[in-house]
Amino acid sequence: MRRPGIVLLTSLLPGLLSSPAAADGAAAAIAVLPPALPWDGASRSLIAAAGDPWITPAEAAGLESTPSYDETVAWLRRLAGAAPEIALTPFGRSAEGRDLWLVIASADRAFTPAALRRTGKAVVLAQAGIHPGEIDGKDAGLMLLRDLTVGGSKRRLLERAAFLFVPIFNVDGHERSSPYGRINQRGPRHTGWRTDARNLNFNRDYTKADTAGVQAMLRLINAWQPDFYVDLHVTDGVDYQYDVTWGSSGPHAYSPAIAAWIRAVADPALARDLEAMGHVPGPLIFPLDPAFQRGLIEWTGGPRFSDGYGSARHLPTILVENHSLKPYPQRVLGTYVLLESLLATLGREVEGLRRAVAQDRERRPRTLPLTWKAAGDPATFALKAVEWRVEPSAVSGGEKVVWTGRPLTVEVPRIAMNVPEKTVERPRAYLVPPAWSEVIERLALHGVEMEVWSAPREADVEMYRLEDPKFAAEPFEGRFPVTATPVVERRRETFPAGTVRVATAQPLGDLAVLLLEPESPDSFLQWGFFHEIFQRTEYVEGYVMEPMAERMLAEDPALREAFEQKLRDDEAFAGDPRERLQWFYRRTPYFDDRWGLYPVAREP
């Protein structure tokens, strides 16, 4: 699951006890969960009968456990060998050397991107196990693949749509499996780990693309160009009645036409089909506190997350969050119904979606939001909750929330973060010098179109002087993020051969802005790709600067007045001899003109 920086009481628990040895006594190895709500949905009919030759490993275990990586791949190889509509192909390798597998289900046996495009059919890409403890999607996908092919009951769906399925995205995290991976989740018996072998979270990596897994996924998306992208998760949060929730970036974000289509077409179809099979569908639930006193937040995810990335690159995307406190069979079956519904809906409605995608890819908004905020009074939302009470806690010394297992509906505030906060004027293009090859490589990985200059060129550009940089005190996702205040300078610069020009009038122009503008939270600058520019490499000695400063003051009355004003206004400056000399050094041609200068230029 993804949370918008909100700490819930329940979110403090995962990871504290990684094994029974973490504390004395058996109690330390038993997660105490709230009561489960009774459920007996019609989707139980989807489970294969015992003895079925194509029963999945999870079904054979009563949907109480999930197969290992090797068991999953072995089952898929057997399916691909028996079903001519199925192909199994690796699309990358993990940090520990495991293959990442893509399953292609196509009635036309169109097993390459070009062949699949020629069919004209809708293409749905679904990934499971980006967080391997949240593995419902893998077992649901295996069941659905069986029924699309050798099982026969859903074969009709492939008449109008193709299904691309990644059963285990974070394969290394998946294989770090134990009974103690998800303290707040009801099944399966063993789960994988949230992060990969380098302790990186794929669902914070879509923009910086440091992990082998996300790099492979970006290449897959660029090659196959799916019509719809589905990221399958399980929540970490509070108790409520919904078992399957999902959401997408709204029409205020970077793909308003796609967002409108999802809300008008996909959302109602998913809700209808899930309800018909006995599930309780709902929107993403991000509570501001465990007792809902402050209500819910409608968060706009940035492009480091799958759904925010989809919005930024105009790829229709939904984030699915099953409810962790629902039993594993219920969650798996709900995911099956959701995927089936999406295939059916895209098969019927893909032309309307494609028009929406084309409309968003052709938009060139003059101003682009970089961050979002809430504004105005919150709306109210009828939450299908579970009754709770708040009691004093003898353990924490604060309060604890206790859920009773009794359903109720309650009106709560719902705060929408959908108003632009920081914005930027869209330039015609960005110029990235060849010295920053890692940035150029990442832009290419995302599929951003670039023109490479074969000879040096002069250009009148805007550049940012980055003032007051602030570095994170500890690493986040393997990097030390930095923020700074950008001040525009208009300059005439000579750019060397190998400089790339990134025009923003292209389908991925919005994404390019979000990657290259320093005030964007997911820019390469803030992720730490340009730390070198904040490094001082030349200095001045006091015995040189003292006489130079005296002469500067003597020949420039305006400079003298500015210096004396600085002494009066800034007590710390006045008391710092070194900084006083630095003040003069910065006003000489000896000072490094490129210190703190962001090397990516803008064509206004």
N, C-alpha and C positions, 0 to 999 in steps of 0.2 A: 504494500500500500504506500501511497504518497500522502504526506500531510503538509499543509502550508505553514510550516514553522510554528505550529501550535502544540504545546506540550499538554497532553492529557494525563490524568493520573494513571490510567491503564498503560500508557505508552512508556512509563518509567520501568515497567517490569521486564520486557523482553531482553534477554542477554545477561541479566543479573545472575541467573543460575544456569550455567552451561552444562552441568552434570550433577548427579547426585552427590558427588564428592565436594560440591561447593559449600555445603553446610552439613552439620551432623544431623542424622535422623532421616527417616523415610519421608517426612513431610516436605523436605526440601526438593524432592523429586516428583511431587504430585501437584500439578496445576489445579487450583480451585476455581472453577468457572461458574458463572451464573446458571440458573436452571435453563434447560433447553425448552423451546416452545414445541409443542406437538406438531408433527407434520406427516401427511400421507398423500403427497401429490400424485396426480395422474402420470407425471413423468416417470414414475417407477416402472411403468410398462416398457420403458426404453432399455431396461437392463436385460442383457442376454440371459437365457435360461442356463442353468447348470448343465454342463455337457455339450453346450454349443461349441463346435470346433473353432469358432472365431470369437469366443469370449475373450475379453481383454484381461490382462493380468489384474487390474484393479477390480473388475467385476468378479473374477474368480475368487478374490479375497473378500467379497461382500462389500466392496467399496469402503473398506476399512484401512487399506494400505495402498501404496502407490509403487510401481515398479522402479527398479534402478535404471540408470542410463543404459547399461548393456541389455537389460531385459526389454526395455522400451524399443531400442534399435533392432533387437532380434525379432520382436513381434512385427515391427514395421517392415523389416526385410521379407518376412514370410508373407505379409499382406501384399507387398509390391510384387512378389513372385507369383501370386495367385490372381491379382486384379490388374488387368491391362490398363485400367484407368489411373493407376497409381505409379508414380515415380518417386524415388527417394534419392536425394542428391545432397552432398555436403556443400555448404556455402561459406565456410570459414573454419578456423581452428581456434580453440580456446587458449588461454595463457598456459595451461598445463598440457596442451597438445591434443585435446579431444576434438573430434569433428563436431561441427554444428550442422544439424540436419534440417533440410527443407523437404516437406512432403508436398507433392503436386498431385492434385486430384482433378483430372480433366477427362470428360467423356470423349473428347476429340484426340486424346493422347498427345496434346500440345504441351510438350515438356521442355520447351525453351521459351524465353521471353518473346522472341519474334513470332514463333508459332502460336503462342497463346494470344498475342495481339491480333493476329490474322483471324482468329475465330470471332472477334468482336464481342465475346461474352464478358459478363461482369467478372471481376477478379477480386476476391476477398482474401486478404492476408491476415492471419491471426497468429499471435505468438503467445506461448505459455512459458512460465518459469523464468520471467525476467527477474523475479524474486522467487527462488526455488522452494521456499517454504510455502509459497502460495501457488500450489501446483494443480489446482482443480482443472485448469484448462487442458493440461496434458491428457488426463484420463477421459475428459469429455471429448477431446478431439479424436482420440483413438476410437472411441465408440462410434462417433459420427463418421469417421473414415470407413469403418467397417460397414455401416449402414448405407453409405453412399455407393458402395461397391459390392463386395461379396455377400453382404447381408441383404441388399436389394431394397430395403424398405424406404430409403430416402434417395434412391437412384435418380428420381425425376429432377432433383435439385441441380444435378450436373448438366441437365439439358440446356440451362440458361446461365449457368455460373460456373466458375472454376474456383477451387479452394486451395490456397497456399497455406500450409500449416507448419509452424516451427514448434515442435512438441516440447523442447527444452532449450530455452534461449541461453540462460546462464548455466552451462553444463558443469563447470567446476564447482560452483556453489551447490548445484543439485547433488553432487557426489559427496559433499560434506554433510552427510545425512545422519540423523540421530533422533531419538525420541524427544530431544530437548531443544529443538530449533524454534518452536513457536509456542511460547508459554500461554498465550492468550487465544489459542485456536483449537477448535473441536475437530481433530483429525486432519490428515491421516496419521497412522501410528508413528511413522518416521517422516521427517521433512528435511529438506536441504536448508542451506544457509543463504541469507539475504544477499551477500556480496560475493564477488568472484575470488579467485585465488590470490589476487593482490589487494583484497579487501575494498574493492571499488564497487559502487552501486551503479548498475547499468542505467537505471532510471534517474540518474543525475548527469548522464554522460552524453546525451544526444548532441549537444553543441560542441563540447571540447573533444569528444570522441577519442579518449585516451585508451579505452579498452578494446581488446581484439574483437570482443563480441559485438559492440556497437559499431565498430568500423565495418565488420562483416554485414551487419544489418543495413547500414547506409548503402553499401554496395548492392545488396539485394533489392532494396527499395528502388534505387536508381535503375537497376537492370529490368526489374519486372513491372515497375510502374503500376502497382495495384490500384483498383478503384476505391478500396476501403481498407483501413488498417485497424486492427483490434488488439489491444493490449490487456491481457487477462491477469487480474490480481485478486487478492483477498485483503479485507480491511484489518486494521489493528485496533479499532476504536471501541465505542460504547455499545450498549445493547439496544436493539430496536427490532421491529418485526420484519423489515425487508430482508430478503435473502440474496437477491441479485440487484445491484445498483450499478449505474454507469453514468457517464457524463462526457461532455466535449466542450471545447472553447466556444463561447457564445458569439452572437453576431457582432458584438462590440470589438472582437479581436481581429485577427489578421485575415480571416476567411469568412466574411459575413454571408456570402451566398451559400457556401457549404454548410455553415451553421444553421441557416434557415432551412435547408433541405433536411438535415438531420432531425431538427425539431419537428418539422411538419410531416416527415415521411418515416424515417427510421424509428424514432422514439416511440410513436404510437404503435407501430407494428410490433416492436419488441415487447412493449408492455402488454399488448393484447395477447400475444402468443404465450408469454410466460404465465399470465393469469389463467389462460385456458388450460395450462398443464399443472395448475395448482401452486404456482410460485407467487411471491409477493415482490414485484418489481418496484424500484424506486430510484430517486436521483442520488448522486453522490452525497454522502452525509459527512460533513466536516464540522463537528461541534466545537464551539469555542470554550466549553467547559463540560465536564462529564455529566452534570445535572441539567444541561441545556438552559441554565439561567440566563446566559448571554446569547443563546440561540445558535444558529448555524451560519456558516460563511460560504458563499458561492465564490470560490477562488478562481482566479485566472492564472493557470499554470504557465510558467515560462517555457522557452524552447529546450531547456535541459531535460524536460519531461516528455514522454511520448506524445501526449495529447497536445501540449503546447507546441512541440516540434511540428506535429501534423498541421496545426493552424498556421504556423509560420511558413511552411513550405507548400501550403494549399493541398494537403493530402487528407481526405476525410478520415478522421480518427476518433475512436472512442476509447476511453479508459473504463474497464469493467472492474468493479470491486464487489466480489461476493462477501457476505457477512461472516466473519471468522467464528462467531459463536453458533452458527448453524452447523448441524452435523455434516460430515464430509459427503455422504451420498446425496444429500439435498443440494449441496453446492455444486457438485459435479453435474448432476442432472439439470440444474438451472443453467449451467454454462452450455450444455449440449443444446437446450432449447433456444438459448440466445443465438448460438452460432447457426443453428438450423434456420431460425427466423431471419437472420441477416442474409444468408444465402438466398432464401426465397425472396426477400424484399429487394435485394440488389438485382436478382434475375428479372424481376418485374419492372423495376424503376431506375435502372442504371443510366438510361439516356438523360433523364432529368438531372441526375447527380453529375454526370459528365458536363452538362451545360453549366451547372453551378461551379464546377472546378475551373472550367475555361474562363468563366466570368471573373473569378478571384485571381487567376493567374494573369489576367490582363489588367487588373487594377494597378494603378500607380498613385497611391495616395501621397499627397504632397507632404503631409505630416504623419509620422509614424509613432505610435506609443511605444515607450520602452518599459514602463512600469505602470501599475494600476492601483487605484485606491477606491474605497467606498465613499459614497456621497449621498446625502439625503437620508430620509427616514427609512429604516428597513421594512421590507414587506413581512407579512406573516405567512407561516407555512403550517399546514395540518400534518404533523409528524406522527407516523404510525410507530409509536414508541412502545417500550416495555416499562411497566410501573417501576418506580425506584423510590428510595428514601435516602436521605443524607443523615449520617450518624457521626458522632465524634469517634476518632480513631485513637486507640491506646498505643498503637504501633508508631504511627507517623506523628502523632500529636496534633494533626489537623483534622480534616473531615474525610470520610470515605463514603462512596456511593454503593448502595446495595440494590441489585435488581431482583424483583420478586418472581419473574416469569409470567406475569399477568399482562396481557396486551391492553393498551389504551391509546387513544388518539389525543394529542395535546397541541395547542397552537403555540408556536415558538417564533421568535424573530428570525428572519433570514436576510443576512447582510450580503449584498452583491458588490464584489470588488470589480467593477466594470467601467470605471471612469478613468481616462488616461491621467497619469500623474506626471512622470517625466516624458517628454516628447522630443523629437528631433526632426528638423527639416531634411527631407530626402535629397541627397546630392544626385548629380547626374552619374557620378562614378566615384570609385575609390581607386587609389593607386598604391599598390603594395610593392616596395622594393624587394629585389631578389634575396637580400640578406635574411629576410624573414621567411625562409623556405618552409619551415614547419607550418606556418600560417597558410601559405599558398597551397601546401599539400592538403591541409584540412579543408580548405575551401573546395578543392577539386574533389575530395572524398564526399562532400555533401552534394556534389553535382552542380555547383555554381559555375556559370559560364565565365571565362576569362580570356582577355586578349593579352598576349605576351609581346612586349616591345622588343624588337630585335636590335635596336640601336638606342643610344642615349637620347633623351628628349628633355627640353625645358618646358615648364608649364606653370601657369599662374594658378595657385591652389590655396585652399584653406587647410591649415594644420592646427592641431591642438597642443598647447602647452599645458601639461598636466601638473597642477599645483597641489600641494598638501596631500601627497600620497599616504594612504593608510593601509598597512598590510595586516592580514589576519594574524592573530597570535598563535594559532595552531592550525594544522593542516585540515582541509576539507576536501574530501574526494581526491586525496593525493596531491593537492596543490595548496599554495598559500594565496588565496584571493587578495586582490588589491582594489581599492577605489581611489579616485582622485578627482579633483575639480578641473574640468577642461576649459581652457581659455582660448578662443579662436585667434589665430594669427594668419594674416594674408601674406603669402610669400611667393617669390618666384624661385622655383627649385629645379635642379637638374636631376633627372631620374636615370639611373644606369640601365644599360641593356639587361633584359631579363625581368624588368618591372612588369607586373601584371596590372591591367586595367579591368576593374570589375564594374561593369555598367549595372545600374539598378533597374533599368528598363528591361527586365528579363523575368521569366516565371519565378525564379528564386531570388528576386531582388529584395523582397522584404527580409528574407532570411539573411542575405548579405549585410543588410543594415544592422540587424540584431547581432551579428557576429563581429562587426567592425566598428560600431560606435562605442566609445569608451564608457559612456554612461549606461549602456545596456548591461543588466546583471549577468547576461550570458555571453558577453563579448569575450573575444580572445584576450583582450587587455585585462579584464577583471579576473579571468581564469588563470592569469599568470604567464601568458605567452610572451610578454614584453617586459619582464622584470629588469632586463639589462639597462633600459633607458633611464632608470632611476639611480644608476650607479655613477658616482663621481670618480673620474679617472685622472684629472689634472687639478692641481692645487696652487695656492699662492703662499709665499713666505712673508711674514710680517715685516722683515727688514726691507722687502721690496715695496710692499703695499703702503707702508707708513708714509714715505716721501711722496709716492704717487698720489695718495689721498690728499695730502697737504696741497699739492699743486692743483689737483682737480677742484678743491674747494676754493682756491685762490682765483682760478680763472673762470668759474661758473657760479654766479650768485644764485641762480635758481637751484642748482644742486646743493649749495650750502643751506638754503632755506628748507629744502626737502629733508636734508639730513638733520637739521635742528628740530624740525617738526617731528621727525621719527623719534628723536631722543625724548621729546616732551610727551609723546603719545604712548610710547612702548617702554615701560620700565625694565622689562627683561632684556630688551635690546640694548638699552642704555647701559646696563650693568654687565654686558657680555663683550669684552674687548675683541674676541675672535669674530663674533658675528658682525660687529661694527666694521671690521676690515673686509669681511665677506661682502658687505653691502656695497662697498666701493668696487671690489673685485668684479661683482656682477655687472658693473657699469663700464667695464673695460672690454676691448676687443679680445683680450686674452681668455676671457671666461668662455666655457664650453657652451656654444650656442645650441647644441643638440641635447644637452642635459634636460631630461623631462619633456622632450619634444616627441610626441607620438608620431612614429615614422609613417603611418598610413595617412595619406593625404586625401582630401576631398576635392572633386571638381564640382563647384557649386552650380 
